[in-house]
Amino acid sequence: MTLKPKVAIVGLGVNNKPLVPFLYNRGMEVIVADKNPPSELQGALSAMGLTDVKVLGGQNYLAELSSIPDLRALYLTPGMIKTLPEIEQMRRRGTEITCDTDVFFQQCPAPIIGITGSAGKTTTTTLVSQALGAKGEPRVFTGGNIGHSLWEDWPNITRNGLVVMELSSFQLELTTHSPHGAAVLNLAPNHLDVHGTMEAYAQAKSNIYRYQKPEDWVVLPHPPSLLQLITAEIPGRVAYFALHDHAQAGTFVSGGKVMYRDFSDHVTSCFPVSVIQIPGTHNLLNVLAATAIVGMAQGEMSAMEHVLSGFLGVSHRLEKVRIHDNILYINDSIATAPDRTMAALEAIKGSVVLLAGGYDKQLDYDELGQVIARSSVHHVVVLGQVQEKLAQAISRYSTIPVVHADSLEMAVSLARQVARAGDAVLLSPAAASYDMFRNFEERGERFREIVEGF
């Protein structure tokens, strides 16, 4: 009798849940381990028609898992720390420590375009997906960190299709394969509570192109200063994007138009910058990156122009919620790091009351304090774990009043009190949401509910 390979899936979240039947149906003995109670895990598995999968639940699930012999592989949920003692113990015993992203990279029959960066991933991924899928051929499947698991599309993905993936540092950290096409949009401090150092964060991001082949390609900002933190060489072709002409393959702005240069040095005028509906220099850079990706994928620039003409942005990204009493309320809950909030402040014209703060990812707020001092912000309402850090950073560079709030409801109420006609009240937290909410989407939706309830 041949024993089934024994594997464990750690964390039964959005990414890992579809991986259970995928591995189970390929003849593996699957163990599901999660901090949630066993009854809850069994209920989720039963809903998938899996009643004979072993579960380990509760606070000691990792210790129990590490006592199981002969584990071939461990598939870790993206956001967990990968160097916990129990995981290291299993790694030393020869267990492969991997993730669902790497399985997908290896098994996917269609070419994959992967997009990563510290900011702008969802906007860029959405634009690329819509432009490349405009004609219906090839059929484009979009997922990853954008909130949709591509394993759900697995039965329909063929070699004639195309996959566009938004990829976080967590999803890339354990990969040993790279997609055919890739883009790194930018790199700023983020998730240091998990990665530990900026260098480790950058190395995780670099896996998106580290294992490419010479015929593959990557799109990077010019100048590629982010590569100073990355030791990985680039195996494939490189195209760049920038606001200026960098004289290399890729995109740039000239004469009020977005231009694309191919590898034979032929330059094409793609569309006027005025077509772009989403505000801010950071969004212009997202568009330039998306256009370079579409060019490298041999898509049509007319499709890119058509998509941009009607694209008003993605939810929770400088989303205009409503105007009430001549005050504009803007939901930028996606801003989970200081650089995103700085980009938001640059994009908004006129006076601002800023709502900021949340979960502490061990980030530095000094530069944000300087930017706020130079901006049109006249009051800041701070909340969450980092409110003292924010208050101190702001007070170092300005006398802008800082008000403390215990909840988002209180923060919005305080902002209404100090806002003046013509102001924008901007939720742009510069921090993650985990101290108060499950994710930034829930935080943004709650902000929207509060504002629409006036």
Secondary structure as UniProt FT lines:
FT   STRAND          6..10
FT   TURN            14..18
FT   HELIX           19..24
FT   TURN            25..27
FT   STRAND          29..34
FT   HELIX           38..47
FT   TURN            48..49
FT   STRAND          54..57
FT   TURN            59..60
FT   HELIX           61..66
FT   STRAND          73..76
FT   TURN            78..79
FT   TURN            82..83
FT   HELIX           85..92
FT   TURN            93..94
FT   STRAND          96..98
FT   HELIX           100..107
FT   STRAND          112..116
FT   HELIX           121..132
FT   TURN            133..135
FT   STRAND          140..144
FT   TURN            145..146
FT   HELIX           150..156
FT   TURN            159..160
FT   STRAND          162..166
FT   HELIX           169..172
FT   TURN            173..174
FT   STRAND          181..184
FT   HELIX           192..195
FT   HELIX           198..210
FT   TURN            214..215
FT   STRAND          217..221
FT   HELIX           225..229
FT   STRAND          237..241
FT   STRAND          250..254
FT   TURN            255..256
FT   STRAND          257..261
FT   TURN            263..264
FT   STRAND          267..272
FT   HELIX           273..275
FT   HELIX           281..296
FT   TURN            297..298
FT   HELIX           301..309
FT   TURN            315..316
FT   STRAND          319..324
FT   TURN            325..326
FT   STRAND          327..331
FT   TURN            333..334
FT   HELIX           338..347
FT   STRAND          352..356
FT   HELIX           366..374
FT   STRAND          377..382
FT   TURN            385..386
FT   HELIX           387..397
FT   STRAND          402..404
FT   HELIX           408..418
FT   TURN            421..422
FT   STRAND          424..427
FT   TURN            434..436
FT   HELIX           440..452
//
